[in-house]
């Protein structure tokens, strides 16, 4: 009986998956807004250009 109870609590339930997925999507949306902002976008371009050695 203890084995059944332990295995039933082993993983996330459907509601927990839904909340986790929603949180991940919200985080991704915020991250995309930050990355697409002007200062961050130009800083990333500078880093990539410097890493590739194609800058002046």
N, C-alpha and C positions, 0 to 999 in steps of 0.2 A: 504494500500500500504506500509506503514512503517513497518507493521508486516511481510510482505513478505521479505522485504529487510533485516530486523533484523534476521529472521530465516535462510536466505540464507548465512549469514556471521557467523552463530553460531558455526560451526565446522571447522575442518581442511579439506582442499581440498585433492584430490588424490595426487597432487604433493607435498603438505606439508607432507602427510603421507610417501611418498617415501623418501623424504629428511630426515625426522625424523627416519625412519627405517634404512637408510644407516648410519646415524650418530650413532645410537645405536649399530649397528654391528661393526662399526669402533672402537668405544669406548670399546666394548667387546673384540675385537681382541687385542687392546693395553693392556687391563687389563690382558688378558690371558698371554701375553708375559712377563709382569711384574711379575705376580704371579708364573710363571714357571721358573723365573730366579733363579740362585743358592742361593744368600743371602736371598731373600724373601722366597723361598721354605724352607730353613732350619729354618728361624725365625718362619714361620707358623707351622712347625713341632714341634718346641720347645714349642710354645704356646699351641698347641693341646695336646701334651704329658703332659705338666704341668697341664692343665685343667682336663685331665682325671686321673691324678695322677698315671700314669703308668711309669713315668720316674724314674731314679735312683737319 
